[in-house]
């Protein structure tokens, strides 16, 4: 994200996660605000990822999506089960936030698209 306020909100969430503070209501509020900045930057992949992320957090009270695999998976059935966690996946959520924080890398957008697919498959 280019917007400095969005970056500060992302950094705030990351700092809270490092301190083992996972308050879904606070995170959802921050993600909704970051999404507003994303709309201004006209980045549909990020905007969709943020919406799907906060909807996922609201519905599950946890982040249950795994980090996308580096290698493409041949069998779609296996990829669906591999993209989900049974418990709150903080490492994946931290990675998700880092992708949004630095959109200058092409692979970050590709990984965000994989997160979007996993959110929709969930």
Buried (B, 14 or more C-beta within 10 A) or exposed (E): BEBEEBBEBBEEBBEBBEEEEBEBEEBBEBBEBBBEBBEEEEBEBBBBBBBBBBEBBEEEEBBBBBBBEEEEEEEEEEBBEBBEBEEBBBEBBBBBBEBBBEBEEEEBBEBBBBBBBBBEEB
